Amino acid sequence: MKAIYPDNGDGDPNAVPGVCPVTEGATSLTLEVDGELFALTPNEFGGTDYAWLSGPNPGYGFGVSPTPNLSLDEHREHIRGFLAQVDPATGYIEDD
């Protein structure tokens, strides 16, 4: 405990071992796919929100639910599917 609490304090009395609260806007992973950068964040539906960090439109991205235990390759596949739908001229997925 001294290494974590050098003042010999008792720590946070509300801390629960093994539980990590999801913080609004917290990024679990940043992933580069085909030269594009995405922030992957867990959402309240048991899925993943993918924010396109290097895209032309701030805040644009997509979500997939549920996504329990996806591999990095599966996340990359979702991102490539999204990028394949984006109109290069606008940076958005266009309605048909």
C-alpha positions as CSV (number, residue, x, y, z in Angstrom):
1,M,0.0,0.0,0.0
2,K,2.9,2.4,0.7
3,A,3.8,2.5,-3.0
4,I,0.2,3.6,-3.9
5,Y,-0.5,5.6,-0.8
6,P,2.8,7.0,0.3
7,D,1.2,9.0,3.1
8,N,0.0,5.7,4.7
9,G,-3.6,6.7,4.0
10,D,-6.3,4.2,3.7
11,G,-7.2,5.0,0.1
12,D,-10.6,5.6,-1.3
13,P,-13.2,4.0,1.1
14,N,-15.7,3.8,-1.9
15,A,-13.3,1.9,-4.1
16,V,-14.4,-1.5,-5.4
17,P,-11.8,-4.0,-6.5
18,G,-12.3,-5.2,-10.1
19,V,-14.8,-2.5,-11.0
20,C,-13.8,0.2,-13.5
21,P,-16.4,2.9,-13.9
22,V,-17.0,4.1,-17.5
23,T,-16.3,7.8,-17.7
24,E,-18.1,9.9,-20.2
25,G,-15.8,10.6,-23.1
26,A,-13.1,8.1,-21.9
27,T,-11.2,6.5,-24.7
28,S,-10.3,2.8,-24.3
29,L,-8.3,2.5,-27.4
30,T,-6.9,4.6,-30.3
31,L,-6.6,2.6,-33.5
32,E,-5.0,3.5,-36.9
33,V,-6.6,1.8,-39.9
34,D,-5.5,2.5,-43.4
35,G,-4.0,5.8,-42.4
36,E,-7.1,7.0,-40.5
37,L,-7.2,7.4,-36.7
38,F,-10.2,6.3,-34.6
39,A,-10.9,6.5,-30.9
40,L,-12.9,3.5,-29.6
41,T,-15.0,4.0,-26.6
42,P,-17.4,1.6,-24.9
43,N,-21.0,2.7,-24.9
44,E,-23.9,2.1,-22.6
45,F,-25.4,-0.5,-24.9
46,G,-22.5,-3.0,-24.5
47,G,-21.1,-1.8,-27.8
48,T,-18.4,0.5,-29.1
49,D,-18.5,4.0,-30.4
50,Y,-15.9,4.8,-33.1
51,A,-14.9,8.5,-33.4
52,W,-13.1,9.4,-36.6
53,L,-10.3,11.5,-35.2
54,S,-8.5,12.2,-38.5
55,G,-11.6,12.7,-40.5
56,P,-12.7,16.0,-42.0
57,N,-15.8,16.4,-39.8
58,P,-15.1,16.7,-36.0
59,G,-17.2,14.4,-33.9
60,Y,-18.2,12.2,-36.9
61,G,-18.1,8.4,-36.5
62,F,-20.3,5.4,-35.9
63,G,-21.3,2.8,-33.3
64,V,-21.7,-0.9,-33.2
65,S,-23.6,-2.9,-30.6
66,P,-23.1,-5.3,-29.1
67,T,-19.3,-5.8,-29.3
68,P,-18.3,-8.2,-26.6
69,N,-14.7,-9.3,-26.8
70,L,-14.0,-8.1,-30.3
71,S,-10.4,-8.6,-31.6
72,L,-8.5,-5.7,-33.0
73,D,-9.0,-7.3,-36.5
74,E,-12.7,-7.3,-36.0
75,H,-12.6,-3.6,-34.9
76,R,-10.5,-2.9,-38.0
77,E,-13.1,-4.6,-40.2
78,H,-15.9,-2.4,-38.8
79,I,-13.8,0.7,-39.4
80,R,-13.0,-0.4,-43.0
81,G,-16.7,-1.0,-43.6
82,F,-17.5,2.5,-42.4
83,L,-14.7,4.1,-44.5
84,A,-15.9,2.3,-47.6
85,Q,-19.3,4.0,-47.3
86,V,-17.9,7.6,-46.8
87,D,-18.1,10.0,-49.7
88,P,-14.6,11.3,-50.1
89,A,-15.9,14.7,-51.3
90,T,-18.0,15.3,-48.2
91,G,-16.5,13.1,-45.5
92,Y,-20.0,11.8,-44.7
93,I,-22.0,8.7,-45.5
94,E,-24.4,9.9,-48.1
95,D,-28.1,9.0,-48.2
96,D,-29.2,7.0,-51.2
